[in-house]
Amino acid sequence: MKLKNPMIIKELRKFYLENKWNHNKVRNYRYNHIRPHRSLFMKTPVEVYFDLQQRLKVTEPQDKQGW
């Protein structure tokens, strides 16, 4: 089947790109926020990242006037 109407082709491309973008967003969200990783000791990447950020905040020196 060959489409000849340019408006239909344009709409189909737009629909495809939007759905592809949404699919990638959902996949990335699931991978980073929901799915635990064995190499991260069954934590999600987001949990590891924010846990590290919290630990770095706690270990920062309180007096920064020396800089």
C-alpha positions as CSV (number, residue, x, y, z in Angstrom):
1,M,0.0,0.0,0.0
2,K,1.4,3.3,-1.0
3,L,0.2,6.5,0.6
4,K,0.1,9.5,-1.7
5,N,-1.6,12.1,0.4
6,P,1.2,14.3,2.0
7,M,-1.1,15.3,4.9
8,I,-1.6,11.7,5.9
9,I,2.1,11.0,5.6
10,K,2.9,14.0,7.7
11,E,0.3,13.0,10.4
12,L,1.6,9.4,10.5
13,R,5.2,10.6,10.9
14,K,4.2,12.9,13.7
15,F,2.2,10.1,15.4
16,Y,5.1,7.7,15.1
17,L,7.7,10.1,16.5
18,E,5.4,11.1,19.5
19,N,4.8,7.4,20.3
20,K,8.5,6.6,19.9
21,W,9.4,9.4,22.3
22,N,6.8,8.3,24.8
23,H,7.9,4.7,24.6
24,N,11.5,5.7,25.3
25,K,10.4,7.9,28.3
26,V,8.5,5.0,29.8
27,R,11.3,2.6,29.2
28,N,13.9,4.9,30.8
29,Y,11.6,5.6,33.8
30,R,11.1,1.9,34.4
31,Y,14.8,1.1,34.1
32,N,15.9,3.9,36.4
33,H,13.1,4.2,38.9
34,I,11.3,0.8,39.2
35,R,13.6,-2.0,38.1
36,P,16.1,-3.1,40.8
37,H,19.6,-3.9,39.5
38,R,21.6,-6.9,40.8
39,S,24.9,-5.0,40.4
40,L,23.5,-2.2,42.6
41,F,22.6,-4.7,45.4
42,M,18.9,-4.7,44.3
43,K,18.5,-0.9,44.3
44,T,17.4,1.3,41.5
45,P,19.8,3.7,39.9
46,V,17.8,6.6,41.3
47,E,18.1,5.3,44.8
48,V,21.8,4.9,44.5
49,Y,22.3,8.3,43.0
50,F,20.2,10.2,45.6
51,D,21.7,8.2,48.4
52,L,25.2,9.2,47.2
53,Q,24.1,12.8,46.9
54,Q,22.8,12.8,50.5
55,R,26.0,11.2,51.8
56,L,28.1,13.8,49.9
57,K,26.1,16.6,51.5
58,V,26.6,15.2,55.0
59,T,30.3,14.8,54.5
60,E,30.9,18.3,53.1
61,P,32.9,20.6,55.4
62,Q,30.6,23.1,57.1
63,D,33.2,26.0,57.1
64,K,33.9,27.0,53.5
65,Q,35.5,30.4,54.3
66,G,39.0,28.9,53.7
67,W,38.4,28.7,50.0
